Amino acid sequence: MYALAYPSNTEKKSDRDQNGLNGPVQTSLLGAIRPSKIARLFGRERRVLLRKVSYNRSGNGTVVENYDPGSTGNRIEVFSYDAIGRKTERILQQGSITWKTIYRYVDDKDKDHRIATSETFIQGRSTAFSKHVDIFDSKGDQIAASHTENGVEIKASYDYDYNDEGKLTTIGTYNANKVLYHKVIYAYDSSGNTLMKSSYQPDGLLYDRTIFTYDISKRKAIAEERLIYKDDKSLDFWIVYNYDDRQNAIEVARYDESASLLARTSHALNYDEAGNWIEKITQCWDTNTCKPMAERIEYQVIRYY
């Protein structure tokens, strides 16, 4: 919980946008094509449904169904929203167990704060299994949070720094005793794009840094380099993500501290007219032979309003 904070300039995205979908998507079905000896004999594919998501016209998810091909205990979530699109209820059904989460929003005019509370109940119990509270100031910055589960409460508070252009430069996260727990620092290029994100431990030790590269128009990130550091400040390993012009990952490669390739995964995607991928072929490559050693094929079936 300490690592999460929501500054006011965070882009508000619908569930549909967060899931990387374009256009007025009503439902999306995710599946995989699994190898089958019998299917090969008859020239057929064995398709396995993994997840189905339904969206309202605002792009918020209303029903999420996750299917486990090896089990009958599917996981189904149903969401409700108020008139301005805020989540009000979540019901999770998995097997014979039901969880219900209720969301409430209160404006504390005396402190000029907005408080968002969620309580989760397990079927058959009158007391909440867990409770989460987020507190936001008048600008919309999250300034505090608490999470209680099984009688144990964890608290955190946050502060923020912005530059003259209104860009977020620093997020500080503090524990219940107001002691610094975690810090994130952002740097930007001349176009205002995030150039670098650096994460620090309480003692100021850098442990995680991400560097972003943009296309010639300076509008889309085409690559990210994530560097992970050891406690002695030396590089442990780094991961490079490459993206296509639709911001979907097409290659992920991991290197050790001497830049030797440790692992590589590639994604080949086919898109529909709306720009949503409908087929993804993922291959894991042998770093010695430079040949694929495993392959996974996924598909999406998308219905629009």
N, C-alpha and C positions, 0 to 999 in steps of 0.2 A: 504494500500500500504506500510506503514511503516514497517510492520512485514515481508515483503518479501525481500530476498536478495539472490543472486546467486554467491556463491564463486566458484573459478576455479576448486576445487576438487569435485564439485557436479557431481555425476554420470549422464552422458547423456543417457537418455532412450528414446526409440521411443514411440509413442502413444500406440502401441501394448503392449510394455512392461509395460508402466504405467497402462494399463488397466488389467494387470495381466494375459496376454495371452502368451502361449508358442508355439513355432514353427512358420512356415510360414503361418500365418492366413491371409486369403483373406477377409472374411466377418464373422461377428459375429452378431447373432440375439438374443436379450434378450426379454424374454416374461414371463408372469405369468399365473398361472392356477387359475382362479377365481371360487368360488363356484357358482353353479347354480342349483336351484331346478329342472328345466326341464332336465338339463344335467344328474342329478343324476337318474332321472326316466328311462332314456334310457342308463344309464351306460357310458356316454360320458363325456369328460372333456371340459370345456370352456377355450380355450387358447387365451390370449390377448397379442399381440405384443406391446412391449414398446420402443424398440430401435434397430436400425440396423446401424452397422459401417462397412465401407469398408476401407481396408488398401492397400497401395502399397507394393511392394516387400521389401522396406526398413523399413516397419513397421509403416509408418506415415499414419494417417487417411486422407482419401480423401473425404469421404462423411459420415456425421453423420445425421441420421434421427431419431428424437424423436417423438413418437406417443402418443397422449392423447386420451385414449378410450372414454372419455366423451366430446370430442370436435373435430371439423373438422379442427382446426387450428394447424396442425402439424408443427414442427420446423425442418428445413432442413439446414444443414451447408455443404458447399463445399469448400475444401481447395486446393491450388496450391503451388508448391514448385519449387525452383531453382535446378540447376544441382548438388549442394552439399547438398541438403536436407533441406535447410532453407525455412521456410514458406514465401510465397510472397503475397498470397491473401486469404481472407476468405469472402465468401458470405453467409449471413444468411437470410433465407426466413421464415417468420412466418406470416401466414395469408396473408394479402395484403401489408405487410410492408417488405422492403428489406434493410438490412444493408450490407455495403461493407467495409472491412478493408484491407488496403494496407500496406505491410511491406517493409521497406527499410533498407539496411545495408551499412554503410559508415565507411571507415578506415581513421581516422584523424592522418596522419603521423606526423604532427607537435607536437601533444600532446601524440602520441603513444597510442591513444584510439580507440576503436571500438564503433560505435554508432548504435543502433537498434531503429528504429522508426516505430510506427504503428498509422495510422489515420483511423478513422471510419466515414463513410458517410451514411446518410439516403437517400433513394431514393427520388429524386426530389430536393435535396439541394446541392448547389455547395460548401458550406463550411463544414469543418469537424465537426462532432458532438462531437468527443473526440480525443485526441492525447496522446500517451504514448511514452516516450523516456527512453531507458536504455543505460547507458554508462559503458563500460568495459575497464579495463586497459590491458596492454600488457600480463599479466599473465592469463587473462581471468576472474579476479574477477570483479563483478559488483560493481562500486564505486558510482554511482548516478542514480537517476530515477526521472522522473517528469510525472505527469498526469494532463491533462487539460480537463475539461468537463463543458460546458455551461459558458465558460469564466473564470472559477475558476481553478487555478493551485495549485497543491500540489507537493512539492519537498522533496526529501529525499537523504541522502548520507550514505555510508556504509564504515566501516573499518573491518579488519580481523586480527587475530593472529593465527599463526600456531606453533606446537611444532617441536622438532628436527626431528621427523619422517615425517614431512609434513602434519600432521593431523590438521584439523581445530579445534581450541580451543575456539575462541571467535568471535562473530559477533556483532558489534555495529551499531545501526541505529540512524541517527540524522535527525532532522527536517531542514527546510530551513534556520534557524538561527544557525545551527551547534550545537544545544543543544541535548544532548543524549535523545532519545525517548524510546529506547528498547535495551536490551542486552540479547544475548543467549550464554551460556557457555556449552561446551561439555567435557565429560570425557571418557576415553577409558580403556579397559582391556589390559592385557599383549599380547593378540593376535591382538590388533589393532581394535577391534570391539567397536562400540559406546556403552558405559556402561550407560551413563546418559546425559540427555539434560535438562538444567535448564534455565528458562526465567525470566528476571528481569524487573521491572518497572524503570523509570528514577531515582527514589530515592534509588535504590538498593534493593527494596523489592522483594523477591522471590514470584511469583504467580503461576508458573506452572512448574512441574518437571516430566520427564518421565524416568523410569528405565527399562533397557532392559535385558532380560535373554536369553541365547543362549543354543543350544543343546550341547551334549558332544563333538561334533567335532568343536565347536566354530565358525560354519559357518552360521547357520541359527537362527534367533530370534524365540523363541518359546513362548515368553510372553512379554508383556509390562504392566507396572504399571504407570498410569498417576495420579499425585497428584495435586489437585487444592487448593490453599491457600487463606485465607481471608486477609484483610488489617492488622489485628492484628497478623499476622504470624501463626495463628493456621490453622490446616487442615480443609478445607470445605467439600470436598468429594474426593473419588478416584475411578478410573476405571481400571479394569484389562482386558486385551485382551489376549486370548490364541489362538495360531496358530497351524495348522497342518504342516506336513513336506513340504508342497507346499506353505507355507507362506500365506495361506488363514485363515481368522478369523473363529474359530469354536465356540467361546464363548466370550461374553462380559458381564461383571458384574459390577455393580455400588454399592459402599458402602458409608455410611456416615462416619463422623469423628470418631465414636466409632466402626467401622468395622461391623456395622449392614448392611445386604444386603438390598438394595433398589430396584434393578431391575436386571433381568438376561435374556439374549437372547442367544440362541444357534443356530448353523448352521450345518446341516448335508449335506455333499457334495458327489456327485458321479462324477467321472472323466472319460474322454475318454483316449485313448492310448497315446495322446500327453501330458497329464497332465493338460488339461483344464477342469474345472468343466462344466458339462452339466445339472446337476440338483442340486438345493439348497433348502433345506427345513428349513425354519426359524421358530423358536418357541419362543414366549414370555412366561415366566414362572411366576406363582403366587408365590411370596416369602413366603407366609404363608403356602400354601398347597403343594408346590413343584410340582405342576402339570401344564402342559401347558394350557394357557388360550387363546391363539391365534396362528394361523399358517398361513404361507405364503409359497407358492411353486413357485419358479422361475426356468426357464430353459434357456439354451443357445444352439443354433444351430450354429455350426462352420464349415466353409468351408475353406479348405486349398489350397494353390497353388500346 
